[in-house]
Amino acid sequence: MRCPVPFLLISLLVASPAFADDDLEEQIVAATGKAVDKMIFGPREEAPVQCEIARNLLPASAPKYLFAYIDGCLGFTEAALGNESKACSHYQSAIETWRKNPPPATNDEIALKHASTLDGWKHVAGSSCPSAASSTARASEPTPIALPEGATVATLEGIAYVMPDGWALAKFNEIGGSAYFDNSTLKYSLKIERLAVDHPGAEGVEAERETLGSGHVLEWHANSYNLDAYVTFDDAVVYISFFSIETNVDQATALGLARQIAESMKVLGPRRCIEDCGPGTITPAS
């Protein structure tokens, strides 16, 4: 039986930003993503070839950071094939290329996606490169913090909102500062994240749309596994996502919670960090 390809490795190739102003970057991301198809559907030994095909799309004059995608792709395929030493070399090359030639940050959302890509390479390099493990190791996940009734959560993304009762803070994300929550009674998880002001929200999917009492627009769509909602402000779009790996997500319950959070939400100012974000704050109700 074939060994499954680790999800984190796949996500490094297929979870990519929408590069509206850079067709070449879109092409490279799409081309390296074909290596995933080979690893899943076979023949697996042809996966590195897909990385080299992507390399051939890059002219010598291409921005140097784009070549890091090729090493990231080769690192992915070699690691999945069990060639750890080769994977290590490629991941280290990708990280070094990215650091010396940082990609342009045309907006916060793309900057966050780029930061997540680098963070992912650093994380998997810790598995493939024993010497890098100490410098790339992540701290264990913190114990969730039960939120007091009516607590306001403010993040370094520059947003704040009042959390419904029964939720615990799971973590503040180091990349971007977004917040994750758990509800042990409902068995739901929740992610709240600030997106770029020009993010399309629920565009492209069949979604419901309503105007809240606050005057802001809430768009949402749902299935049995999750409910995704978007709140539109003048200077930001905020993403609210309920999901669960233990049970189905009840649409009415999740939508009611999304409305409650969205009604209380405020944009406090510009985003205060992209990488190495510190924790936000929790303020009990007065």
Residue frames as qw, qx, qy, qz and C-alpha x, y, z in Angstrom:
[[0.000, 0.888, 0.459, 0.000, 0.00, 0.00, 0.00],
 [0.397, 0.536, -0.035, 0.744, 1.31, 3.43, -0.86],
 [0.335, -0.396, -0.453, 0.725, 2.20, 5.79, 1.92],
 [0.126, 0.888, 0.433, 0.084, -0.20, 8.74, 1.88],
 [0.390, 0.446, -0.054, 0.804, 1.26, 12.13, 1.08],
 [0.266, -0.423, -0.536, 0.681, 1.32, 14.29, 4.24],
 [0.122, 0.858, 0.495, 0.062, -1.37, 16.98, 4.17],
 [0.238, -0.845, 0.061, 0.475, 1.03, 19.77, 5.16],
 [0.397, -0.226, 0.590, 0.665, 3.25, 18.99, 2.18],
 [0.252, 0.549, 0.699, 0.384, 0.26, 19.12, -0.16],
 [0.062, -0.912, -0.362, 0.181, -0.94, 22.40, 1.34],
 [0.352, -0.598, 0.248, 0.676, 2.39, 24.05, 0.56],
 [0.231, -0.010, 0.668, 0.707, 1.74, 23.56, -3.14],
 [0.025, -0.512, -0.740, -0.435, -2.02, 23.93, -3.51],
 [0.224, -0.828, -0.452, 0.246, -2.99, 26.47, -0.84],
 [0.452, 0.041, 0.162, 0.876, -1.87, 29.51, -2.76],
 [0.103, 0.596, 0.267, -0.750, -2.95, 33.15, -2.93],
 [0.532, 0.712, 0.436, 0.143, -4.70, 34.71, -5.89],
 [0.407, -0.380, 0.207, 0.804, -1.96, 36.68, -7.59],
 [0.429, 0.783, 0.410, -0.185, -4.18, 39.04, -9.54],
 [0.229, 0.927, -0.212, -0.207, -1.27, 41.08, -10.89],
 [0.133, -0.603, 0.768, 0.168, 1.23, 38.31, -11.48],
 [0.892, 0.246, -0.131, -0.355, 0.25, 35.76, -14.11],
 [0.527, 0.469, -0.695, 0.140, 3.69, 34.15, -13.98],
 [0.183, -0.288, 0.773, -0.535, 3.40, 33.38, -10.27],
 [0.780, 0.099, 0.265, -0.558, -0.05, 31.89, -10.86],
 [0.797, 0.414, -0.400, -0.181, 1.40, 29.69, -13.62],
 [0.281, 0.437, -0.794, 0.317, 4.23, 28.47, -11.40],
 [0.443, -0.157, 0.647, -0.601, 1.91, 27.66, -8.51],
 [0.852, 0.235, 0.070, -0.462, -0.43, 25.78, -10.85],
 [0.682, 0.482, -0.550, -0.037, 2.44, 23.92, -12.52],
 [0.085, 0.367, -0.830, 0.411, 4.06, 22.82, -9.26],
 [0.643, -0.067, 0.430, -0.630, 0.64, 21.75, -8.04],
 [0.838, 0.280, -0.337, -0.326, 0.65, 19.07, -10.74],
 [0.282, 0.377, -0.840, 0.270, 3.34, 17.31, -8.72],
 [0.468, -0.101, 0.616, -0.625, 0.64, 16.66, -6.12],
 [0.835, 0.254, -0.061, -0.485, -1.47, 14.90, -8.75],
 [0.636, 0.410, -0.653, 0.014, 1.44, 12.60, -9.57],
 [0.003, -0.303, 0.812, -0.498, 2.06, 11.82, -5.90],
 [0.591, 0.046, 0.495, -0.635, -1.60, 10.97, -5.34],
 [0.839, 0.374, 0.139, -0.370, -2.60, 9.34, -8.61],
 [0.703, -0.235, 0.571, 0.353, 0.80, 8.24, -9.92],
 [0.874, -0.037, -0.332, 0.353, 3.14, 7.43, -11.26],
 [0.472, -0.858, -0.063, 0.191, 4.84, 8.93, -8.21],
 [0.676, -0.252, 0.261, 0.642, 8.35, 8.82, -9.66],
 [0.355, 0.534, 0.392, 0.660, 7.23, 11.36, -12.28],
 [0.243, -0.899, -0.341, 0.127, 6.37, 13.98, -9.66],
 [0.433, -0.582, 0.156, 0.671, 9.83, 15.63, -9.65],
 [0.367, 0.238, 0.567, 0.698, 9.52, 15.99, -13.43],
 [0.020, -0.839, -0.501, -0.211, 6.50, 18.25, -12.89],
 [0.386, -0.811, -0.038, 0.438, 8.67, 20.52, -10.75],
 [0.439, -0.252, 0.455, 0.732, 11.23, 20.77, -13.55],
 [0.216, 0.575, 0.625, 0.482, 8.49, 21.50, -16.08],
 [0.187, -0.929, -0.302, 0.099, 7.49, 24.40, -13.85],
 [0.480, -0.570, 0.212, 0.632, 11.12, 25.58, -13.78],
 [0.417, 0.166, 0.575, 0.684, 11.11, 25.75, -17.58],
 [0.063, 0.841, 0.499, 0.197, 8.33, 28.34, -17.40],
 [0.344, -0.868, -0.041, 0.357, 10.69, 30.77, -15.67],
 [0.583, 0.720, -0.094, 0.365, 12.81, 32.99, -17.91],
 [0.642, 0.015, -0.340, 0.688, 16.22, 34.01, -16.59],
 [0.025, 0.362, -0.077, 0.929, 14.82, 37.49, -15.96],
 [0.560, -0.579, -0.518, -0.288, 12.02, 36.22, -13.70],
 [0.363, -0.744, 0.309, -0.468, 11.94, 37.54, -10.12],
 [0.277, 0.382, -0.853, 0.221, 14.31, 35.40, -8.08],
 [0.447, -0.147, 0.653, -0.593, 11.77, 34.51, -5.41],
 [0.833, 0.216, -0.088, -0.502, 9.76, 32.53, -7.97],
 [0.571, 0.381, -0.727, 0.025, 12.59, 30.00, -8.22],
 [0.226, -0.268, 0.766, -0.538, 11.98, 29.13, -4.55],
 [0.806, 0.101, 0.167, -0.559, 8.70, 27.52, -5.61],
 [0.764, 0.378, -0.509, -0.120, 10.69, 25.02, -7.69],
 [0.242, 0.327, -0.812, 0.418, 12.88, 24.01, -4.76],
 [0.502, -0.103, 0.513, -0.689, 9.80, 23.85, -2.56],
 [0.857, 0.227, -0.139, -0.440, 8.18, 21.54, -5.11],
 [0.650, 0.368, -0.656, 0.109, 11.26, 19.31, -5.31],
 [0.085, -0.309, 0.740, -0.592, 11.52, 19.26, -1.53],
 [0.721, 0.004, 0.267, -0.639, 7.90, 18.12, -1.37],
 [0.877, 0.276, -0.301, -0.253, 8.35, 15.31, -3.89],
 [0.468, 0.400, -0.731, 0.294, 11.64, 14.05, -2.46],
 [0.290, -0.255, 0.657, -0.647, 10.25, 14.05, 1.09],
 [0.814, 0.081, 0.152, -0.555, 7.15, 12.17, -0.04],
 [0.837, 0.351, -0.415, -0.067, 9.37, 9.64, -1.83],
 [0.874, -0.464, -0.027, 0.140, 11.44, 9.16, 1.33],
 [0.686, 0.333, -0.098, 0.640, 14.58, 10.95, 0.11],
 [0.380, -0.862, -0.265, 0.206, 15.05, 13.10, 3.19],
 [0.518, -0.412, 0.175, 0.729, 18.56, 14.35, 2.45],
 [0.238, 0.295, 0.508, 0.773, 17.54, 15.61, -1.01],
 [0.191, -0.804, -0.517, -0.222, 14.36, 17.10, 0.44],
 [0.491, -0.703, -0.151, 0.491, 16.41, 18.90, 3.08],
 [0.424, -0.136, 0.316, 0.838, 18.69, 20.45, 0.46],
 [0.060, 0.503, 0.560, 0.656, 15.76, 21.70, -1.61],
 [0.331, -0.831, -0.447, -0.012, 13.86, 23.13, 1.35],
 [0.499, -0.582, -0.018, 0.642, 16.94, 24.95, 2.60],
 [0.313, 0.083, 0.433, 0.841, 17.50, 26.37, -0.88],
 [0.089, -0.690, -0.578, -0.427, 13.88, 27.53, -1.10],
 [0.432, -0.808, -0.311, 0.254, 14.09, 29.23, 2.29],
 [0.485, -0.398, 0.159, 0.762, 17.40, 30.92, 1.47],
 [0.215, 0.318, 0.525, 0.759, 16.18, 32.13, -1.93],
 [0.210, -0.785, -0.531, -0.241, 13.00, 33.54, -0.37],
 [0.486, -0.733, -0.184, 0.440, 14.92, 35.32, 2.40],
 [0.420, -0.268, 0.288, 0.818, 17.42, 36.90, 0.01],
 [0.069, -0.110, -0.505, -0.853, 14.77, 37.82, -2.55],
 [0.217, 0.356, 0.727, -0.545, 11.54, 38.51, -0.64],
 [0.174, 0.509, 0.715, 0.448, 8.41, 38.61, -2.79],
 [0.074, -0.249, -0.021, -0.965, 6.61, 41.93, -3.24],
 [0.017, 0.427, 0.794, -0.432, 3.72, 42.60, -0.88],
 [0.044, -0.310, -0.448, -0.837, 1.08, 44.08, -3.16],
 [0.538, -0.527, -0.081, -0.653, -1.54, 43.78, -0.41],
 [0.425, -0.472, 0.637, -0.438, -1.84, 42.33, 3.08],
 [0.924, 0.038, 0.238, -0.297, -3.57, 39.15, 1.97],
 [0.819, 0.485, -0.276, 0.132, -0.85, 38.18, -0.50],
 [0.087, 0.659, -0.607, 0.435, 1.82, 39.14, 2.06],
 [0.674, -0.324, 0.509, -0.427, 0.15, 36.79, 4.56],
 [0.964, 0.230, 0.053, -0.119, 0.01, 33.96, 2.03],
 [0.571, 0.625, -0.453, 0.279, 3.67, 34.45, 1.20],
 [0.226, -0.580, 0.621, -0.477, 4.53, 34.44, 4.91],
 [0.862, -0.123, 0.355, -0.340, 2.57, 31.21, 5.35],
 [0.872, 0.440, -0.211, 0.032, 4.44, 29.61, 2.45],
 [0.299, 0.625, -0.593, 0.410, 7.81, 30.42, 4.02],
 [0.514, -0.422, 0.547, -0.509, 6.59, 29.27, 7.42],
 [0.958, 0.084, 0.117, -0.248, 5.46, 25.97, 5.89],
 [0.726, 0.517, -0.404, 0.206, 8.84, 25.36, 4.26],
 [0.017, -0.593, 0.623, -0.509, 10.59, 26.08, 7.54],
 [0.744, -0.263, 0.400, -0.466, 8.30, 23.67, 9.37],
 [0.978, 0.192, 0.017, -0.077, 8.77, 20.74, 6.98],
 [0.474, 0.650, -0.512, 0.302, 12.51, 21.45, 6.80],
 [0.400, -0.548, 0.582, -0.449, 12.55, 20.64, 10.49],
 [0.920, -0.022, 0.321, -0.221, 11.39, 17.11, 9.61],
 [0.866, 0.477, -0.055, 0.140, 13.77, 16.61, 6.69],
 [0.430, 0.616, -0.396, 0.528, 16.83, 18.39, 8.11],
 [0.707, -0.473, -0.454, 0.265, 17.82, 17.20, 11.61],
 [0.455, -0.056, -0.182, 0.870, 20.17, 20.17, 12.00],
 [0.125, -0.330, -0.185, -0.917, 17.29, 22.56, 11.35],
 [0.453, -0.502, -0.728, -0.112, 14.86, 20.93, 13.74],
 [0.386, -0.463, -0.477, 0.640, 15.77, 23.05, 16.75],
 [0.063, -0.214, 0.060, 0.973, 15.47, 26.34, 14.88],
 [0.345, -0.116, -0.513, -0.778, 12.24, 25.47, 13.07],
 [0.250, -0.322, -0.898, 0.163, 10.43, 23.53, 15.79],
 [0.314, -0.532, -0.199, -0.760, 7.10, 25.00, 16.80],
 [0.214, -0.186, 0.683, -0.673, 5.89, 25.29, 20.34],
 [0.031, -0.318, -0.948, -0.006, 3.19, 22.84, 21.34],
 [0.219, -0.572, -0.441, -0.656, -0.37, 24.08, 20.97],
 [0.098, -0.235, 0.520, -0.815, -1.46, 26.05, 24.04],
 [0.018, -0.396, -0.886, 0.240, -4.27, 24.89, 26.30],
 [0.060, -0.622, -0.474, -0.620, -7.52, 26.65, 25.28],
 [0.079, -0.052, -0.450, 0.888, -8.43, 29.61, 27.47],
 [0.027, -0.646, -0.763, -0.001, -12.08, 29.73, 28.55],
 [0.083, 0.365, 0.118, 0.920, -13.49, 33.16, 27.71],
 [0.062, 0.314, 0.627, -0.710, -15.47, 35.04, 30.35],
 [0.265, 0.676, 0.687, -0.003, -19.07, 35.83, 29.50],
 [0.220, 0.950, 0.218, -0.039, -19.34, 38.70, 27.02],
 [0.549, -0.510, 0.283, 0.598, -15.56, 38.99, 26.54],
 [0.483, 0.854, -0.076, -0.179, -14.22, 41.21, 23.76],
 [0.800, -0.119, 0.351, 0.472, -11.37, 39.79, 21.72],
 [0.278, 0.921, -0.155, -0.224, -9.08, 42.26, 19.93],
 [0.892, 0.043, 0.251, 0.374, -6.40, 40.98, 17.55],
 [0.321, -0.540, 0.301, 0.718, -3.30, 42.53, 16.01],
 [0.333, 0.402, 0.676, 0.521, -5.19, 42.37, 12.72],
 [0.049, -0.009, 0.013, -0.999, -6.90, 45.56, 13.90],
 [0.526, -0.347, -0.494, -0.599, -10.33, 44.09, 14.61],
 [0.123, -0.093, 0.766, -0.623, -12.36, 43.43, 17.76],
 [0.588, -0.237, -0.524, -0.569, -15.56, 41.53, 18.49],
 [0.536, -0.328, 0.533, -0.567, -17.60, 40.17, 21.40],
 [0.280, 0.121, -0.941, -0.149, -17.59, 36.39, 21.68],
 [0.734, -0.345, -0.276, -0.516, -20.78, 34.45, 22.49],
 [0.592, -0.517, 0.528, -0.321, -20.85, 32.40, 25.69],
 [0.951, -0.026, 0.296, -0.088, -19.33, 28.93, 25.81],
 [0.751, 0.604, -0.168, 0.207, -16.22, 29.50, 23.71],
 [0.678, -0.593, 0.208, 0.381, -12.53, 29.10, 24.54],
 [0.307, 0.857, -0.366, -0.192, -9.62, 30.77, 22.78],
 [0.976, 0.048, 0.092, 0.192, -7.52, 28.05, 21.14],
 [0.624, -0.227, 0.180, 0.726, -4.76, 30.33, 19.81],
 [0.255, 0.885, -0.064, -0.383, -3.75, 33.52, 18.06],
 [0.875, 0.362, 0.156, 0.283, -2.06, 32.67, 14.78],
 [0.507, -0.523, 0.195, 0.657, 1.57, 33.82, 14.53],
 [0.241, 0.107, 0.546, 0.795, 1.09, 34.54, 10.83],
 [0.138, -0.477, -0.476, -0.726, -1.35, 37.44, 10.63],
 [0.097, -0.111, 0.535, -0.832, -2.73, 37.36, 14.17],
 [0.614, -0.229, -0.414, -0.631, -6.09, 35.71, 13.42],
 [0.391, -0.295, 0.676, -0.550, -7.89, 33.88, 16.24],
 [0.529, -0.055, -0.805, -0.262, -9.11, 30.30, 16.61],
 [0.481, -0.281, 0.449, -0.698, -11.74, 29.18, 19.11],
 [0.310, -0.073, -0.943, -0.093, -13.27, 25.91, 20.34],
 [0.600, -0.269, 0.157, -0.737, -16.67, 25.12, 21.82],
 [0.006, -0.186, 0.974, -0.131, -16.60, 21.83, 23.75],
 [0.500, 0.282, 0.619, -0.536, -20.40, 21.68, 24.06],
 [0.667, 0.600, -0.008, -0.441, -21.17, 22.18, 20.37],
 [0.771, -0.117, 0.506, 0.368, -17.94, 20.41, 19.33],
 [0.511, 0.823, 0.155, 0.192, -17.35, 23.24, 16.85],
 [0.544, -0.282, 0.082, 0.786, -14.19, 25.12, 16.01],
 [0.222, 0.934, 0.276, -0.045, -14.17, 28.71, 14.79],
 [0.559, -0.054, 0.160, 0.812, -11.70, 30.84, 12.88],
 [0.130, 0.947, 0.258, -0.141, -12.03, 34.63, 12.60],
 [0.613, -0.124, 0.298, 0.721, -9.63, 36.34, 10.20],
 [0.192, 0.814, 0.023, -0.547, -9.28, 39.77, 8.65],
 [0.684, 0.308, 0.493, 0.441, -8.94, 39.74, 4.87],
 [0.242, -0.067, 0.236, 0.939, -7.96, 42.43, 2.38],
 [0.322, 0.458, 0.281, -0.780, -10.53, 45.11, 1.63],
 [0.504, 0.407, -0.424, -0.633, -10.72, 43.94, -1.99],
 [0.176, -0.059, 0.982, -0.027, -11.29, 40.29, -1.07],
 [0.372, -0.124, -0.572, -0.720, -14.25, 38.99, -3.10],
 [0.545, -0.142, 0.496, -0.661, -15.90, 37.41, -0.06],
 [0.642, 0.130, 0.736, -0.173, -18.41, 34.75, -1.06],
 [0.509, 0.620, -0.261, -0.537, -18.17, 35.66, -4.75],
 [0.352, 0.390, -0.815, -0.245, -18.14, 32.59, -6.97],
 [0.098, -0.140, -0.969, 0.176, -20.26, 30.41, -4.69],
 [0.358, -0.571, -0.538, -0.506, -24.00, 30.27, -4.12],
 [0.292, -0.097, -0.583, 0.752, -24.35, 32.42, -1.02],
 [0.184, -0.818, -0.544, -0.034, -26.97, 34.18, 1.03],
 [0.296, 0.256, -0.100, 0.915, -26.66, 37.91, 1.66],
 [0.310, -0.799, -0.514, -0.044, -28.21, 40.11, 4.32],
 [0.136, 0.617, -0.206, 0.747, -27.73, 43.54, 5.88],
 [0.482, -0.302, -0.684, 0.456, -27.15, 43.48, 9.63],
 [0.242, -0.890, -0.379, 0.074, -28.57, 45.90, 12.16],
 [0.477, -0.576, 0.129, 0.651, -25.13, 47.51, 12.25],
 [0.413, 0.814, -0.084, -0.401, -25.51, 48.31, 8.56],
 [0.075, -0.531, 0.785, 0.309, -22.75, 45.96, 7.46],
 [0.804, 0.249, -0.318, -0.437, -23.33, 43.22, 4.91],
 [0.525, -0.327, 0.779, -0.099, -23.08, 39.55, 5.92],
 [0.713, 0.348, -0.467, -0.391, -22.63, 36.92, 3.20],
 [0.468, -0.357, 0.783, -0.202, -22.63, 33.23, 4.03],
 [0.770, 0.193, -0.484, -0.369, -22.82, 29.73, 2.61],
 [0.500, -0.403, 0.686, -0.341, -22.96, 26.39, 4.40],
 [0.703, 0.088, -0.656, -0.261, -23.00, 22.62, 4.14],
 [0.850, -0.440, -0.274, -0.098, -23.04, 19.81, 6.69],
 [0.807, -0.072, -0.240, 0.535, -19.39, 20.34, 7.60],
 [0.366, -0.217, -0.134, 0.895, -18.94, 24.09, 7.86],
 [0.151, 0.907, 0.392, 0.023, -20.44, 27.54, 7.59],
 [0.495, -0.023, 0.091, 0.864, -18.35, 30.32, 6.05],
 [0.036, 0.915, 0.398, -0.054, -19.40, 33.93, 6.48],
 [0.469, 0.182, 0.061, 0.862, -17.94, 37.26, 5.37],
 [0.110, -0.863, -0.375, 0.321, -18.60, 40.66, 6.92],
 [0.501, 0.485, 0.204, 0.687, -17.86, 43.66, 4.69],
 [0.271, -0.786, -0.192, 0.522, -16.57, 46.94, 6.11],
 [0.345, 0.929, -0.062, -0.118, -15.34, 50.04, 4.31],
 [0.139, 0.795, -0.590, 0.027, -11.70, 49.10, 4.93],
 [0.142, -0.317, 0.933, -0.097, -11.75, 45.32, 5.51],
 [0.800, -0.081, -0.402, -0.438, -13.52, 42.03, 4.94],
 [0.317, -0.420, 0.764, -0.374, -13.66, 39.68, 7.94],
 [0.624, 0.074, -0.727, -0.278, -13.98, 35.92, 7.51],
 [0.549, -0.299, 0.568, -0.535, -15.92, 33.87, 10.10],
 [0.622, 0.198, -0.703, -0.284, -15.71, 30.09, 9.65],
 [0.694, -0.305, 0.502, -0.416, -17.40, 27.42, 11.78],
 [0.670, 0.317, -0.645, -0.189, -16.24, 23.84, 11.23],
 [0.703, -0.420, 0.481, -0.313, -16.01, 20.51, 13.04],
 [0.378, 0.357, -0.842, -0.144, -14.21, 17.19, 12.73],
 [0.108, -0.006, 0.906, -0.408, -16.49, 15.58, 15.32],
 [0.305, 0.533, 0.723, -0.318, -20.02, 16.40, 14.23],
 [0.276, 0.598, 0.510, 0.554, -22.13, 18.10, 11.59],
 [0.103, -0.135, -0.179, 0.969, -22.38, 21.88, 11.77],
 [0.143, 0.683, 0.707, -0.120, -25.99, 22.93, 12.24],
 [0.289, 0.453, 0.298, 0.789, -26.63, 25.80, 9.84],
 [0.289, -0.826, -0.306, -0.376, -29.13, 27.66, 12.01],
 [0.690, -0.650, -0.104, 0.302, -26.91, 27.46, 15.09],
 [0.619, -0.092, 0.179, 0.759, -23.75, 28.56, 13.30],
 [0.165, 0.588, 0.346, 0.712, -25.53, 31.35, 11.42],
 [0.416, -0.855, -0.272, -0.146, -26.99, 32.72, 14.64],
 [0.685, -0.534, 0.036, 0.494, -23.53, 32.79, 16.19],
 [0.504, 0.202, 0.303, 0.784, -22.02, 34.39, 13.08],
 [0.047, -0.783, -0.341, -0.518, -24.66, 37.14, 13.17],
 [0.565, -0.800, -0.167, 0.108, -24.01, 37.76, 16.86],
 [0.663, -0.312, 0.161, 0.661, -20.26, 38.09, 16.33],
 [0.370, 0.398, 0.389, 0.744, -20.65, 40.19, 13.18],
 [0.176, -0.873, -0.352, -0.289, -23.05, 42.64, 14.84],
 [0.561, -0.792, -0.012, 0.241, -20.46, 43.37, 17.54],
 [0.777, 0.048, 0.186, 0.600, -17.47, 43.58, 15.23],
 [0.043, 0.976, -0.030, -0.212, -15.39, 46.73, 14.81],
 [0.749, 0.399, -0.054, 0.526, -12.38, 47.62, 12.68],
 [0.497, -0.772, -0.116, 0.379, -9.97, 49.39, 15.04],
 [0.021, 0.858, -0.358, -0.368, -7.39, 50.45, 12.47],
 [0.612, 0.561, -0.530, -0.171, -4.79, 49.02, 10.09],
 [0.965, -0.092, -0.219, 0.110, -3.24, 45.59, 10.50],
 [0.314, -0.882, 0.348, -0.055, -0.35, 45.75, 12.98],
 [0.386, -0.482, 0.767, 0.173, 1.65, 42.70, 11.88],
 [0.750, 0.369, -0.404, -0.372, 2.16, 40.14, 9.13],
 [0.769, 0.118, -0.600, 0.184, 4.72, 37.70, 10.56],
 [0.429, -0.011, -0.638, 0.639, 5.70, 36.87, 14.14],
 [0.359, -0.580, -0.170, -0.711, 2.45, 38.30, 15.44],
 [0.010, 0.124, -0.767, 0.630, 2.01, 38.42, 19.16],
 [0.055, -0.465, -0.877, 0.109, -1.20, 37.59, 21.00],
 [0.174, -0.593, -0.302, -0.726, -4.29, 39.74, 20.94],
 [0.099, -0.161, 0.584, -0.790, -6.18, 40.80, 24.04],
 [0.366, -0.468, -0.786, -0.171, -9.21, 39.48, 25.92],
 [0.095, -0.208, 0.305, -0.924, -11.27, 42.06, 27.82],
 [0.051, -0.402, -0.890, 0.207, -14.06, 40.85, 30.13],
 [0.117, -0.701, -0.465, -0.528, -17.41, 42.59, 29.91],
 [0.078, 0.246, -0.413, 0.873, -17.62, 45.54, 32.28]]
